Amino acid sequence: MPPPDSLDDSPAESDLIIARPEGLYCPPGDFYIDPWQPVERAVITHAHSDHARAGHMHYLASERGAGVLLSRLPGIDLQTAAYGERLDLNGVTLSLHPAGHVLGSAQVRVEYRGRVWVASGDYKLEADPTCDAFEPVRCDTFITESTFGLPIYRWESSQAVFDGVDSWWRHNAAEGRASVLFCYSFGKAQRVLASIDPAIGPIFCHGAVEPLNRAYRDAGVALPPVRLVSEIAAKDKAIFKQALVIAPPSAQGSAWMRRFGDYSDAFASGWMRLRGTRRRRGVDRGFVLSDHADWPGLQSAIQATGAGRIIVTHGQVEPMVRWLREQGLQAGAFATQYGDDVVEADAAGAAEAVATTEATAQGETNAEAEASVTATPAVLRDSP
Protein backbone atom coordinates (compact mmCIF):
# COMPACT_ATOMS: atom_id res chain seq x y z
CA MET A 1 0.00 0.00 0.00
CA PRO A 2 1.33 3.52 -0.79
CA PRO A 3 2.59 5.66 2.09
CA PRO A 4 -0.12 7.77 3.81
CA ASP A 5 0.95 11.01 2.11
CA SER A 6 0.72 9.54 -1.39
CA LEU A 7 -2.54 9.72 -3.32
CA ASP A 8 -1.20 8.14 -6.48
CA ASP A 9 -3.16 5.18 -7.81
CA SER A 10 -0.72 3.98 -10.45
CA PRO A 11 -2.45 1.77 -13.02
CA ALA A 12 -1.83 -1.96 -13.09
CA GLU A 13 -1.95 -3.90 -16.33
CA SER A 14 -5.22 -5.51 -15.23
CA ASP A 15 -7.01 -2.24 -14.35
CA LEU A 16 -10.32 -1.86 -16.15
CA ILE A 17 -10.31 1.96 -15.90
CA ILE A 18 -7.26 4.20 -15.96
CA ALA A 19 -6.65 7.95 -16.03
CA ARG A 20 -5.45 9.37 -19.33
CA PRO A 21 -4.97 13.00 -20.44
CA GLU A 22 -8.34 12.79 -22.22
CA GLY A 23 -10.19 11.37 -19.21
CA LEU A 24 -11.04 8.08 -17.53
CA TYR A 25 -10.40 5.29 -20.03
CA CYS A 26 -11.41 1.63 -20.22
CA PRO A 27 -8.61 -0.08 -22.22
CA PRO A 28 -10.33 -3.39 -23.07
CA GLY A 29 -13.59 -1.63 -24.03
CA ASP A 30 -11.86 1.28 -25.79
CA PHE A 31 -14.18 3.95 -24.40
CA TYR A 32 -13.95 6.90 -22.01
CA ILE A 33 -16.15 7.89 -19.09
CA ASP A 34 -16.97 11.63 -18.86
CA PRO A 35 -13.84 12.63 -20.83
CA TRP A 36 -12.76 16.28 -20.80
CA GLN A 37 -11.01 16.17 -24.18
CA PRO A 38 -12.56 15.05 -27.49
CA VAL A 39 -12.57 11.26 -27.95
CA GLU A 40 -14.11 8.68 -30.28
CA ARG A 41 -16.55 7.14 -27.77
CA ALA A 42 -17.72 8.76 -24.52
CA VAL A 43 -19.93 7.23 -21.85
CA ILE A 44 -21.61 10.10 -19.98
CA THR A 45 -22.74 9.76 -16.37
CA HIS A 46 -24.88 12.92 -16.41
CA ALA A 47 -25.38 16.19 -18.26
CA HIS A 48 -23.62 18.63 -15.93
CA SER A 49 -21.10 20.49 -18.02
CA ASP A 50 -17.97 19.24 -16.26
CA HIS A 51 -18.99 15.65 -17.09
CA ALA A 52 -20.69 16.11 -20.48
CA ARG A 53 -18.63 18.13 -22.93
CA ALA A 54 -18.93 18.87 -26.61
CA GLY A 55 -16.62 17.44 -29.27
CA HIS A 56 -16.87 13.65 -28.89
CA MET A 57 -17.68 11.51 -31.94
CA HIS A 58 -20.17 9.20 -30.20
CA TYR A 59 -22.00 9.49 -26.87
CA LEU A 60 -23.66 6.88 -24.67
CA ALA A 61 -25.88 7.95 -21.78
CA SER A 62 -28.92 6.81 -19.84
CA GLU A 63 -32.28 6.87 -21.57
CA ARG A 64 -33.71 8.92 -18.70
CA GLY A 65 -31.18 11.69 -19.19
CA ALA A 66 -31.33 11.97 -22.98
CA GLY A 67 -33.57 15.04 -23.07
CA VAL A 68 -31.45 17.06 -20.69
CA LEU A 69 -28.23 16.01 -22.43
CA LEU A 70 -29.57 16.96 -25.86
CA SER A 71 -30.83 20.29 -24.54
CA ARG A 72 -27.28 21.08 -23.50
CA LEU A 73 -25.44 19.44 -26.41
CA PRO A 74 -27.85 19.56 -29.35
CA GLY A 75 -26.99 17.55 -32.44
CA ILE A 76 -24.64 15.03 -30.80
CA ASP A 77 -24.52 11.40 -31.94
CA LEU A 78 -26.25 9.89 -28.90
CA GLN A 79 -26.98 6.26 -28.06
CA THR A 80 -29.06 5.62 -24.94
CA ALA A 81 -29.52 2.65 -22.65
CA ALA A 82 -32.13 1.89 -20.02
CA TYR A 83 -30.93 1.52 -16.44
CA GLY A 84 -29.64 -2.03 -15.98
CA GLU A 85 -29.50 -2.80 -19.71
CA ARG A 86 -26.34 -4.73 -20.59
CA LEU A 87 -24.27 -3.67 -23.57
CA ASP A 88 -21.24 -5.35 -25.09
CA LEU A 89 -18.37 -3.03 -26.02
CA ASN A 90 -15.43 -4.99 -27.42
CA GLY A 91 -16.05 -7.86 -25.01
CA VAL A 92 -16.66 -5.58 -22.00
CA THR A 93 -20.11 -5.75 -20.43
CA LEU A 94 -21.28 -2.23 -19.63
CA SER A 95 -24.45 -1.16 -17.83
CA LEU A 96 -25.78 2.08 -16.35
CA HIS A 97 -27.35 2.29 -12.89
CA PRO A 98 -29.13 5.16 -11.09
CA ALA A 99 -26.88 7.59 -9.22
CA GLY A 100 -29.60 9.74 -7.63
CA HIS A 101 -27.75 12.95 -8.48
CA VAL A 102 -29.96 14.61 -11.12
CA LEU A 103 -32.35 13.43 -13.84
CA GLY A 104 -30.68 10.65 -15.84
CA SER A 105 -27.54 10.48 -13.72
CA ALA A 106 -25.87 7.08 -13.86
CA GLN A 107 -23.12 4.98 -12.42
CA VAL A 108 -21.14 3.05 -15.02
CA ARG A 109 -20.65 -0.65 -14.28
CA VAL A 110 -17.86 -2.31 -16.26
CA GLU A 111 -17.33 -6.08 -16.21
CA TYR A 112 -14.52 -7.93 -17.93
CA ARG A 113 -13.12 -11.41 -17.33
CA GLY A 114 -14.74 -11.76 -13.92
CA ARG A 115 -13.73 -8.35 -12.62
CA VAL A 116 -16.23 -5.55 -11.93
CA TRP A 117 -15.53 -1.84 -11.64
CA VAL A 118 -18.06 0.94 -11.05
CA ALA A 119 -17.51 4.63 -11.83
CA SER A 120 -20.09 6.55 -9.83
CA GLY A 121 -20.01 10.00 -11.44
CA ASP A 122 -21.75 12.29 -8.93
CA TYR A 123 -24.36 10.83 -6.58
CA LYS A 124 -26.57 11.32 -3.55
CA LEU A 125 -28.48 8.83 -1.42
CA GLU A 126 -31.44 10.93 -0.28
CA ALA A 127 -34.76 10.49 -2.08
CA ASP A 128 -35.48 13.04 -4.80
CA PRO A 129 -38.78 13.21 -6.72
CA THR A 130 -37.01 14.43 -9.86
CA CYS A 131 -34.65 11.49 -10.45
CA ASP A 132 -34.26 7.76 -9.89
CA ALA A 133 -32.89 6.77 -6.49
CA PHE A 134 -29.25 5.76 -6.02
CA GLU A 135 -28.74 2.04 -6.54
CA PRO A 136 -25.79 0.38 -4.77
CA VAL A 137 -23.84 -1.75 -7.24
CA ARG A 138 -21.54 -4.49 -5.96
CA CYS A 139 -18.05 -4.33 -7.41
CA ASP A 140 -14.36 -5.00 -6.83
CA THR A 141 -13.25 -1.39 -7.43
CA PHE A 142 -15.41 1.71 -6.87
CA ILE A 143 -14.55 5.11 -8.32
CA THR A 144 -16.19 7.73 -6.12
CA GLU A 145 -16.59 11.47 -5.93
CA SER A 146 -15.92 13.23 -2.61
CA THR A 147 -17.33 16.73 -3.11
CA PHE A 148 -18.45 16.94 0.52
CA GLY A 149 -16.06 14.37 1.93
CA LEU A 150 -15.47 15.94 5.34
CA PRO A 151 -17.20 15.15 8.68
CA ILE A 152 -18.63 18.67 8.89
CA TYR A 153 -20.90 18.02 5.91
CA ARG A 154 -24.02 16.29 7.24
CA TRP A 155 -27.37 17.10 5.66
CA GLU A 156 -30.67 17.33 7.48
CA SER A 157 -33.65 15.77 5.74
CA SER A 158 -34.69 17.47 2.53
CA GLN A 159 -38.26 17.69 3.84
CA ALA A 160 -37.04 19.84 6.72
CA VAL A 161 -35.17 22.06 4.24
CA PHE A 162 -38.23 22.49 2.01
CA ASP A 163 -40.40 23.20 5.03
CA GLY A 164 -37.95 26.01 5.78
CA VAL A 165 -38.17 27.33 2.21
CA ASP A 166 -41.97 27.30 2.39
CA SER A 167 -41.94 29.11 5.74
CA TRP A 168 -39.58 31.79 4.42
CA TRP A 169 -41.65 32.25 1.26
CA ARG A 170 -44.93 32.34 3.21
CA HIS A 171 -43.58 35.01 5.58
CA ASN A 172 -42.32 37.16 2.71
CA ALA A 173 -45.65 36.85 0.88
CA ALA A 174 -47.50 37.99 3.99
CA GLU A 175 -45.18 41.01 4.14
CA GLY A 176 -45.75 41.79 0.46
CA ARG A 177 -42.24 41.09 -0.82
CA ALA A 178 -40.89 38.74 -3.45
CA SER A 179 -38.85 35.66 -2.48
CA VAL A 180 -35.86 35.16 -4.79
CA LEU A 181 -34.17 31.78 -4.39
CA PHE A 182 -30.80 31.33 -6.09
CA CYS A 183 -30.00 27.75 -7.05
CA TYR A 184 -28.29 25.98 -9.92
CA SER A 185 -30.36 25.80 -13.10
CA PHE A 186 -29.98 22.08 -13.74
CA GLY A 187 -31.03 19.68 -11.02
CA LYS A 188 -31.34 21.93 -7.99
CA ALA A 189 -33.97 24.24 -9.48
CA GLN A 190 -36.18 21.35 -10.55
CA ARG A 191 -35.79 19.60 -7.20
CA VAL A 192 -36.92 22.79 -5.46
CA LEU A 193 -39.88 23.24 -7.80
CA ALA A 194 -41.01 19.64 -7.28
CA SER A 195 -40.83 19.92 -3.49
CA ILE A 196 -42.16 23.33 -2.41
CA ASP A 197 -45.84 24.19 -1.74
CA PRO A 198 -47.18 25.88 -4.89
CA ALA A 199 -50.32 27.01 -3.05
CA ILE A 200 -48.35 29.76 -1.29
CA GLY A 201 -48.22 31.99 -4.35
CA PRO A 202 -47.20 32.31 -8.01
CA ILE A 203 -43.87 30.87 -9.15
CA PHE A 204 -41.54 32.50 -11.67
CA CYS A 205 -38.27 31.38 -13.22
CA HIS A 206 -35.29 33.02 -14.82
CA GLY A 207 -34.94 32.28 -18.54
CA ALA A 208 -31.89 30.07 -17.91
CA VAL A 209 -33.98 27.68 -15.80
CA GLU A 210 -36.99 27.10 -18.04
CA PRO A 211 -35.29 24.97 -20.77
CA LEU A 212 -34.25 22.51 -18.09
CA ASN A 213 -37.76 22.56 -16.61
CA ARG A 214 -39.09 21.65 -20.05
CA ALA A 215 -36.68 18.72 -20.37
CA TYR A 216 -37.75 17.44 -16.95
CA ARG A 217 -41.44 17.70 -17.83
CA ASP A 218 -40.81 15.90 -21.11
CA ALA A 219 -39.23 13.08 -19.07
CA GLY A 220 -42.41 12.78 -16.98
CA VAL A 221 -41.25 14.70 -13.89
CA ALA A 222 -44.14 16.60 -12.27
CA LEU A 223 -43.36 20.29 -11.78
CA PRO A 224 -45.84 23.04 -10.80
CA PRO A 225 -46.92 25.74 -13.28
CA VAL A 226 -44.17 28.32 -13.70
CA ARG A 227 -44.07 31.65 -15.54
CA LEU A 228 -41.02 33.38 -16.96
CA VAL A 229 -39.99 36.64 -15.32
CA SER A 230 -39.42 38.04 -18.81
CA GLU A 231 -43.15 37.77 -19.51
CA ILE A 232 -43.82 40.57 -17.02
CA ALA A 233 -43.27 44.21 -17.90
CA ALA A 234 -40.34 45.66 -15.95
CA LYS A 235 -42.54 48.36 -14.40
CA ASP A 236 -45.12 45.84 -13.10
CA LYS A 237 -43.57 44.94 -9.75
CA ALA A 238 -46.81 44.27 -7.88
CA ILE A 239 -47.25 40.81 -9.41
CA PHE A 240 -44.11 39.58 -7.63
CA LYS A 241 -45.20 40.58 -4.11
CA GLN A 242 -46.25 37.05 -3.14
CA ALA A 243 -44.14 35.18 -5.66
CA LEU A 244 -41.28 32.73 -5.45
CA VAL A 245 -38.64 33.45 -8.09
CA ILE A 246 -36.14 30.72 -9.01
CA ALA A 247 -32.93 32.18 -10.43
CA PRO A 248 -29.35 31.04 -11.15
CA PRO A 249 -26.59 32.42 -8.91
CA SER A 250 -25.35 34.59 -11.78
CA ALA A 251 -28.47 36.76 -11.41
CA GLN A 252 -27.49 37.92 -7.94
CA GLY A 253 -26.60 41.61 -7.92
CA SER A 254 -27.54 42.07 -11.57
CA ALA A 255 -29.84 44.70 -13.05
CA TRP A 256 -32.36 41.88 -13.61
CA MET A 257 -33.13 41.92 -9.87
CA ARG A 258 -34.49 45.47 -9.94
CA ARG A 259 -37.81 44.38 -11.40
CA PHE A 260 -38.87 42.73 -8.13
CA GLY A 261 -38.97 45.89 -6.01
CA ASP A 262 -38.89 44.83 -2.36
CA TYR A 263 -37.56 41.28 -2.10
CA SER A 264 -35.84 38.81 0.19
CA ASP A 265 -33.17 36.55 -1.29
CA ALA A 266 -31.78 33.15 -0.36
CA PHE A 267 -29.30 30.62 -1.71
CA ALA A 268 -29.77 26.83 -1.78
CA SER A 269 -26.54 24.83 -1.82
CA GLY A 270 -24.57 22.32 0.20
CA TRP A 271 -21.95 25.04 0.63
CA MET A 272 -24.43 26.84 2.91
CA ARG A 273 -23.44 24.32 5.57
CA LEU A 274 -20.71 26.76 6.61
CA ARG A 275 -21.86 30.07 8.01
CA GLY A 276 -18.88 31.83 6.45
CA THR A 277 -20.16 30.95 3.00
CA ARG A 278 -23.57 32.40 3.82
CA ARG A 279 -21.92 35.65 4.88
CA ARG A 280 -19.86 35.84 1.70
CA ARG A 281 -22.90 35.21 -0.47
CA GLY A 282 -24.59 38.21 1.13
CA VAL A 283 -28.11 36.74 1.03
CA ASP A 284 -30.85 36.92 3.65
CA ARG A 285 -31.13 33.15 4.04
CA GLY A 286 -29.07 30.09 3.29
CA PHE A 287 -30.69 26.69 2.76
CA VAL A 288 -28.40 23.67 3.02
CA LEU A 289 -29.48 21.58 0.06
CA SER A 290 -27.10 19.48 -2.02
CA ASP A 291 -27.36 17.03 -4.88
CA HIS A 292 -24.21 15.30 -3.62
CA ALA A 293 -23.83 12.77 -0.82
CA ASP A 294 -22.76 14.12 2.55
CA TRP A 295 -20.04 12.53 4.68
CA PRO A 296 -22.23 9.72 6.10
CA GLY A 297 -23.77 9.20 2.65
CA LEU A 298 -20.36 8.73 1.04
CA GLN A 299 -19.44 6.21 3.71
CA SER A 300 -22.70 4.30 3.27
CA ALA A 301 -22.43 4.22 -0.52
CA ILE A 302 -18.84 2.98 -0.46
CA GLN A 303 -19.63 0.30 2.10
CA ALA A 304 -22.65 -0.91 0.10
CA THR A 305 -20.49 -1.65 -2.94
CA GLY A 306 -18.41 -4.19 -1.02
CA ALA A 307 -15.37 -2.95 -2.96
CA GLY A 308 -11.92 -3.57 -1.53
CA ARG A 309 -10.36 -0.84 -3.63
CA ILE A 310 -11.64 2.75 -3.80
CA ILE A 311 -10.44 5.47 -6.17
CA VAL A 312 -11.43 9.07 -5.41
CA THR A 313 -11.79 11.45 -8.35
CA HIS A 314 -12.69 14.93 -7.08
CA GLY A 315 -13.71 17.01 -4.10
CA GLN A 316 -12.16 16.35 -0.71
CA VAL A 317 -9.73 13.79 -2.07
CA GLU A 318 -6.99 13.73 0.57
CA PRO A 319 -9.24 13.40 3.65
CA MET A 320 -11.33 10.72 1.96
CA VAL A 321 -8.33 8.65 0.86
CA ARG A 322 -6.88 8.94 4.35
CA TRP A 323 -10.12 7.82 5.98
CA LEU A 324 -10.52 4.88 3.57
CA ARG A 325 -7.01 3.63 4.33
CA GLU A 326 -7.75 3.89 8.03
CA GLN A 327 -10.67 1.50 7.40
CA GLY A 328 -8.26 -1.01 5.89
CA LEU A 329 -9.26 -0.40 2.27
CA GLN A 330 -6.89 0.05 -0.66
CA ALA A 331 -7.44 3.67 -1.68
CA GLY A 332 -5.95 6.15 -4.10
CA ALA A 333 -7.00 8.96 -6.42
CA PHE A 334 -7.32 9.87 -10.07
CA ALA A 335 -6.46 13.40 -11.13
CA THR A 336 -9.50 14.68 -13.06
CA GLN A 337 -11.00 17.92 -14.32
CA TYR A 338 -14.41 17.39 -12.78
CA GLY A 339 -15.51 20.56 -11.09
CA ASP A 340 -13.09 22.80 -13.00
CA ASP A 341 -15.76 24.05 -15.40
CA VAL A 342 -17.24 27.25 -13.93
CA VAL A 343 -20.45 27.51 -15.94
CA GLU A 344 -22.35 28.78 -12.92
CA ALA A 345 -19.41 29.18 -10.59
CA ASP A 346 -20.63 32.33 -8.99
CA ALA A 347 -20.67 30.68 -5.58
CA ALA A 348 -17.52 32.73 -5.16
CA GLY A 349 -17.06 31.94 -1.50
CA ALA A 350 -17.45 28.23 -1.94
CA ALA A 351 -13.79 27.65 -2.71
CA GLU A 352 -12.89 29.27 0.57
CA ALA A 353 -15.54 27.24 2.33
CA VAL A 354 -13.92 23.94 1.42
CA ALA A 355 -11.91 22.78 4.42
CA THR A 356 -9.05 20.39 3.73
CA THR A 357 -7.10 20.80 6.91
CA GLU A 358 -6.14 17.78 8.98
CA ALA A 359 -8.11 19.05 11.97
CA THR A 360 -11.30 19.42 9.94
CA ALA A 361 -10.96 15.94 8.51
CA GLN A 362 -10.88 14.61 12.08
CA GLY A 363 -14.22 16.26 12.87
CA GLU A 364 -13.58 19.57 14.58
CA THR A 365 -16.50 21.78 15.56
CA ASN A 366 -18.30 23.97 13.03
CA ALA A 367 -16.85 27.17 14.44
CA GLU A 368 -13.32 25.78 14.38
CA ALA A 369 -13.80 24.50 10.85
CA GLU A 370 -14.86 27.92 9.64
CA ALA A 371 -11.84 29.50 11.27
CA SER A 372 -9.43 27.04 9.68
CA VAL A 373 -10.65 26.72 6.11
CA THR A 374 -8.21 27.48 3.36
CA ALA A 375 -8.83 28.59 -0.19
CA THR A 376 -8.88 25.39 -2.21
CA PRO A 377 -10.20 24.59 -5.71
CA ALA A 378 -13.77 23.40 -5.34
CA VAL A 379 -16.50 21.83 -7.39
CA LEU A 380 -18.03 25.10 -8.52
CA ARG A 381 -20.42 24.33 -11.29
CA ASP A 382 -24.12 23.82 -11.64
CA SER A 383 -24.63 21.00 -9.16
CA PRO A 384 -23.72 21.34 -5.44
Secondary structure, DSSP 8 states (H G I E B T S, - for coil): ---TT--B----TT-SSEEETTEEEETTTTEEES-SS--SEEE-S--STTTS-TT-SEEEEEGGGHHHHHHHSTT--EEEE-TT--EEETTEEEEEEE-SSSTT-EEEEEEETTEEEEE--S---S--TTS--------SEEEEEETT-STT-----HHHHHHHHHHHHHHHHHTT-EEEEE--TTTHHHHHHHHS-GGGS-EEE-TTTHHHHHHHHHTT------EEGGGS-TT--GGGTT-EEEE-GGGTTSGGGGGG-SEEEEEESGGGGSHHHHHHHT-SEEE---SS--HHHHHHHHHHHT-SEEEEEEESHHHHHHHHHHTT-EEEE----TT---TT---TTHHHH----HHHHTT--HHHHHHH--------SS--
